[in-house]
Each structure stands twice: as structure tokens, then as C-alpha cells.
Amino acid sequence: MKYMIRAKVEVDGIVDKNDVIGALFGQTEGLLSPELDLRELQDKGRIGRIQVDLKPSNGKIRGEIKIPSNLDRAETALIAALIETIDKVGPYGAKIQVVKIVDLRVEKLKKAVERAKELLKAWQASEMPDIKDLLREIESALKPAEIIEYGPEKLPAGSDIEKSDELIIVEGRADVLNLLRYGYNNAIAVEGAKESIPESVRQLAAKKRKVIAFVDGDHGGELILRTLLNSTKVDFVARAPPGKEVEDLVGREIEQALAAAVPVEQYKAEIERKIEKKVAEPSKIEAPKEIVEIRAQAQPATEGVAQPSPQPTTVTIDIPENVLKEMSELRGTLEAILYDENWNQIGRVPVRDLYSNLEKIEPGKVKAVIFDGIVTQRIMDISSEKGVKLLIAARIGNVAKRSDGVTLLTMGDLLS
């Protein structure tokens, strides 16, 4: 529609909108040629839907009439004048007065002009930022991100550890600060935890697509790495150069170390090869103090092969078949099973909690421990203290001081 006829209506009685519309059609019918009859014009789409808004006031009706028109200007003006001739609505006297004929195209153009002004202002503001804002943005790029405290343990971390898909796990606060200095905002420290990894780190690592353990190039770094690999989701292993710590590395060294990170399975395979090579060196093999003879329950005993040793002592250990099956199923679980002297299970715990559980148990209650982990000096000492007679593990680590009362075996010895 091109135009809108707006008129006021006043009726000396109570009527509704249908009465007003009926009066418009009825009292203008036949006044003009059929081509300009309101019904005919509306049927052809040259006059739009007539809108009537009424309100009662002191026994009368007052309101507004809107008639959209697609006629030319002269015809629209004639229709406007025609509706002013109506003097009755129903049985009551009435008066209609045209207030205004609005050119809808001009109204649309006015709105478009106002909107164009708003768009132009917004465009100019976005294209011409304040110089002070630009300077602040440049300065913020040079300023390293701040360190935060994460989780109930308040662990030092970068501000992006929640948002980033990748997580870098380091040893201490100084390591996090050094990584922040070179733009790595997704690191978190375990704060030198050599025995157990904070729960917040384990939960965070489980959510990430890629987790990198980045530790020092010394023995302390190896210890923390072992604890991480036994209890936490780790995808890649990165090490500082031998003898160096992560906190002392410069940007280029950090970049090279992270780029050289190897998948965790590859790292474990390399460690296995080193252990096998070390064990294979005759000069480094100690003569065993005893020969352990193992036989499954209800099966004849099998003799072990003795290494050269003066007057070895033979010990026979009966291991039930169900325990051998449990041992086989234990591989890859990172769990430990505790048995009494009759091979009854008295506990099953994660390997990371084995030491603390043995520490709490009454001496003499546990006779054997089978676990998917590494026998360390610490585990050897607590086992000896608590009267454990047999330790069967995935591997035997660097145990400098062995106890005469504790027999050490690997799962490979029994399941091969």
C-alpha cells in the first residue's frame, strides 16, 4: 500500500467496530462510479483491510479509522473525503473527520534514513578506535598472563587451563611462571608430588583432548613422571634437557622440548628397553639369596632355575589357581590386591594408595601383595615393617636395600 487514510470517528451511542465498517460500506455505496465503490476496490486489492479502534466515553464511542490505499493520490483523497459524508452509525448520529493522509513510502524512507544514520555512526566508531584503547591493547600483549590458584589444593596454574583443549602438567610454581613468561597459559603444577597426584589435576586431565607431562631432566623429574603415569591420564611425555629444570629454560628450549614430546606408550617402551638392557648386564646382576620354587595349587611343584650363589635356600610357595587368574586380570588396571595367609582377599586398592593402606594395616595381617606397579624401596620397607612375606609386581624398580623376610617376584615370572 502507498497511502494510509487516518480519520477520527465519534458516535452518539454504544456501537462496535462492525457497525462502523458496515456504515462505511453502506453509506458510500452508489455515491461514485462502480470502479470507486469501496467493496469493489477492496475485492481488487486497491483498498486494504480497514482497521477500526473504538473506546467508550460517557455513553458515546470515540475512536480511529485506518484505511490503507493503493490508489493514486487524487483517488485516495476522494475516498477520504467520501467517508466524511457518513453521518450515522446504526441508529446513532456520527461524525467522521479525516486527520491525515500518510504517504507510507515517505514514512519508510524516513525510517531508513534514521537507521542509516545509526549504522553510519556505529561503522565510524568501529573503524576509528580510540588511540588510548589501541595503546592499552598493545601493552596487554606484552604483559604475561597472571598465575591463578586452581582447585581446593590451590595449585599454581595458567589462566587458560579450563578453556584450552591441551594441558601441560609440570612440577612446581616456578615452572608455571616460566611457561607463562613465554605465552604458555595452559600449565598446572603438581607441586612436587612424588607419592600421589592431586585429585584436581587428575580430574582436569581426564577432560582434556591432549595432556603433556613436562618434567625436569633429572632423577626428581623421573620420580614425578612415574607417579603421573601410574595415576593420571597422560598422552605425551616431554623432558627438559638432561640436568636442566623447566623453570630455567628459555623460550626456544621450551618450544623444542614440547615439540619433541613422545607418546606415553613410546616412552614406556623406551624405559622397558633400558631396564631389560640393565638387567642383561652380568656385572650388574646380584646373586640371589634364595631360589623360589612356585607351584599352582593341586599341581605338582616345579623347580626354579638357580643362579650361581653359595648354598641357596629353596622356598616353596603355594599359589592357588584362582589367584593366578586374578593376577593375570590385574594387568593394566594399576590396582593392588592384598591377601591374608590363606590367600583370601582382604583389600583391593589403586596402586597410588598402596603405601598409605599398608601403613594403616595391623602388622601380620597381610601376607602377600600382588599389584600392577613397580616395587620401590618405600614399598619394600613398609612391607617388611608390616610382615608381608611376598610381593608380586609388574616390575621391580631400584631397590637398594632388600629385606630377608620379603620375597620379590614379577608377574612375568609366574605368568610366562
N, C-alpha and C positions, 0 to 999 in steps of 0.2 A: 504494500500500500504506500501511496505517495503522501497522502494528507490525512489529518485527523481533525474532525469537527468536534469541538468541545462546547457543550451547552449546559446551562443551569435549568432545572425544572422545579416548579412549585405547584402543588396540587392542594386544593382546599378540602381535603378529606384523606382517609387512610386507604391507599391502594398498594398493589405490589408491582414489581418490575414488568411482569407480563402484561399488566393493564397499560403501562406506559408504552411498551413496544407495540401493543395492539393499536393504540391511538395513533402512533407514528405511521404505521402502515395504512390503517383505515381512513384517517382524515386527510392523507395526502394522495390517496388513490384517485385517479382521474383528473387531478389538477393539471398535470403535464401530459405530454405525449407518452404513449406506452414505453418508448425507449428510456424515459427517465422515471418510470414507476419504480418505487423502492423495492418491491418484491422482485420485479424483473431484473433490476440492477444487482440485487443480492444473488439471485439464481445464476447470473452470468459471472459472478465473482468481481464485479466492479465496485460493489459496496460490501464491506466486510461485516463480521458479526457485531451487532450493535450491543454495547455494554451499558447497563443502567445500574447505578448505585444510589440507593434511597435510604433516608433516615427519617423517622417520625419526629415531629416537633410541635407540641401544643395542638394536637388534633389535626395537624397538616403533615404533608410529606414534602421534604426538600431533598434534592439530590443532583446528580450529574449524569449527563448522557454523552457517550463517546461513539462517534460513527466514523470508522475508517473508510477512506475513499481512494479508488484507483482511477477516478475520472480526471479530466483536465481541470485547470484552476477555475474556469468560468462555470463549468457544470457543478463542481464541488461547492462553489459559492451559492449557486442556485438552490441546491439541495439544502444548504444551511439556512437560507432564507425561507425555504418551504416549510421546514419543521417549526419555525417560529409562528406559523399561522395556526397551529394547534391550540385550541382554547378549552378543551375538555378532555378529561381522562375518566372514563366511566361516567358516573352521574355528577362528578365534581368539576368545578371550574379549574382551569390550569393555565400556567404561563411558562413558556419555554423561551429562553434568551441565549443566543449563541455568544459565547465568551471569546472564543479564539479559533482560528483555523491554523493548525500547526503543519508546517512542511516537514514531514518526517525525515526526508533526505537531508535537510539542513541540520536537524537535530542530531542525526547520525554523524554528520560531518563535524559538528561542534564537539561531540564526544571523542571522535577520532583525533581532532586537533589537541584536546586536553590530554588524551592518552599519549599522543606523540610527544608532547612536552615532557611528560613524566619519563618516558623511555629515553628521551634525549639527555635528561638530567642524570639518570642512572648510568647511561652509557658513558657520559663525560666523566662521572665520578670514578667509574671502574678503569677507564683509560688513563686517568690522571691522578694516581695515588699521591697522597701527601709525602713529601720528601722525608719527613721525620719517620713515617712508617717504613719507608724503604731502608733508612739507615738502621732502624731497630731490627729489621728482618735480617740485614747483613750481619749485624753484631751477634744476633742469636745463633747464626750458622757457625760462628767461630767459637761460641761458648759450649763446652762439653755438657752433656746431659748430667743431671744430678743423680746421685745414688739414692735408692729407696730401701726401706725395710720391708721384707716380704714374709707373710705367714706369721703364725703365733711365735715361731722361733726368732722372728725379726732378722731374717737372713739378708745380708747385703746383696743388692741386685740392681740391674739396669731398669729403666722405666718402661721398656718395651717388652718385658718378659711375658706379659699377658697377651699382647697384641701380635707378637711375631709368631710365625709358624715354626721357627727354629729356636732352639735353646742351647746355650753354651754353659756347661757346668764346670766351675773352677773351684780352687781350694779355698781361698780366703778373700777378705775385703780388699786387700791391696791389688789382687788380680782383677777384681771387678772394676776398680778405679782406673787401672791401666787400660783395660779394654774400652771403658767409656771415653778415655782421652783420645782414642783413635776411632771413635764412632761406632763401637760395638755396644749397643744398648740392650742386648738380649741375653746377658750373662747373669748367673746366680752362683753364690758361693756356698759350699757345704761347711765352711768354717773349720777346715782341718779334721773333719770327722773320719777317723781311721777305723772305728768299730761299727758304726751304724750311720746311715744316711738320714737326714731329717725327713720326716713324713711329707712336709710341704714340697720338697724337691721331687720326691717320688711321684706324688700326685700331679705336679706340674709337668714332669717329663712324660707321663702317661698320655697327656693330652696333645703333645706336640708331634708334628709330622717328622721332624728331624732333630735328634738330640746328639750333641757333641760333647764328649768328656775331654776337657783341655787341662792337662795337669803338668806339673813341673818335671823337668828332665832328671830327677834324682830318685833315690830309694823311697822317700816320702811320697812322691807322686805315684810310684808303683803301688804302694800300700793303699792309698785312697782309691786308685783305679780298681784294684781288686775288690774293695768293698762296694764300689759303684756297680761293677759288673755283676756282682752276686745279688743285688737287691733292687736295682733301678733300671728302667728302660734306657738303654744307650744304643745309638745307631752307628756312631763313628767315634774313633779314638784319635786325639791329637796330643802330641807331646812337645814341650819346649825342647830346644837343643840340649844335648847332654850337659849336665852341670848347671844349667840355667833355670831360672824361675820365671813363671808367666809375668809376674809383676815387674820384671826388669827388661822385658822385651820391648823393642821399638816397633813402630807400625809395620815396617817391612817384614820383620821376623814373625810377628803375629799373623800377618797375611800368609806367609809361606807355611807356617805350622798348620793353620786351618786348611789351607789348600792341600796339604799332604796328609790330611786325616784319612785313616783307613777304616773300612767297615769293621765292626766289632768282631765278626766271625773270623775275618782275616787276621786280626790282632791276636785272637785266642789261638789260632792255628800256629802263628809265629812263636808264641810263648810255649806251646806244646813242643814244637821242634827244638827250642832251646833247652827245655827240660830233658827231653829224650837224649839230646847230644851230651848234656852234662852227666846224665846217669850212665851213658855208654862209655865214659872215660874211665878206664880201670883205676887210674891213680886216685880218683875221687870217690871210689866206692868203698864204704867201710864194711868190714867183715861182720855179718850179723851175729848177734849174741845167742840167737836161738833159731831152730828150724821149726816152723809152724806147720803141723800136719792137719789139713782140713778134710772133713768128710761130711756128706749130707746125711741127715737122719734116716735110719733104716737102709743105709747103703754101706758097703764095705769101705774101710778107711783107705785113703790114697796117700802115698808117701810124697812129701815135698822133696825138692832137689836142694841139697845143702851147698852153700857157698863155702869156700875154704875158710875154716875157722877152727880154733883149738877147742876140742871137746864140746861141740854144740849140744844144746838141750832141746829135746823134741817135746813140743806141746801139742796135744790133740784137742781140737775144738769141734764140738758137735753143733752144726748149724742146720736147723730144720729146713725142709724143702720150702715151706711157706715163707720163711724169712728170706731165702734166696730169691723167691719170686718177688717179694716186696722190695728187695734190694734192686732187682732189675727194673721194676716200675718206678723206682725213686730217681733214676737218671733223668736229668733235665728239669727237675722240679725245684731245685735249690731248697730242699727241705731236709730235715733230720728226724730220724726215728730213734727213740730211747727205749731200751729193753731191760727187763729185770733178769735175774739169774735163770729163770725158766723160759726165757725168750717170749715173755708176754709184753706187749706194747704198753708202756706207761706214759707215753707222750709223743706228739708229732709237732714239730715247730719249724719255722723258717730258719735257714742256716744263719741268717744275720742275728737271730735271737738265741742261738745255741749256747753261747758263753753265759749269758745272763740267766738262762734256765738251769744250766748245770750249777751255777753259783748258788741258786736258791734251794737246790735239792739236797736232801739229807744224805750224808756220806754212806756209801754202801748200797744205796737203793738202786742205782743204775749200774748194770754190769757190762752193757755193750751199747755203742752208739754207731749207727750207720747213717751217713749223711752225704748229700750231693754237694760237696765243697772241698776245701783244702785244709788239711791238718796244719795248723800253725803252732808255734811254740806256746802261745797263750792257751789254745785248746788242749795241748798236751799237758800243760801244767795244771789246769783246772780239773782235767780228767783224772790225773794222778792223785790230786788232792781229794776228790770225791769217790775214789775207789773204783773207777771204771777200768775194766780189765781188757776190753777190746775196742779199738777204734777202726772202723772201715769207712774210707772216704773215697771221693773221686780221684783225689791226688794228695800226695804228701809234699808239703812245702819245705821251707828251710827251717828244720827243727834241729837246733844245735845241741840241745840237751834232752836226751830221751830218758824216760822212766822205765826201770826194770819191770815194774808191775803192769805196764800197759803195752799190749801188742798192737802194732800198726800194720794194717793191710789196705790195699786198694780194691775197689770194686772189680777192676780189671783182673786182679789176681784170682778172684773167685768166679767170675762170670765168663772168662775167656774160654 
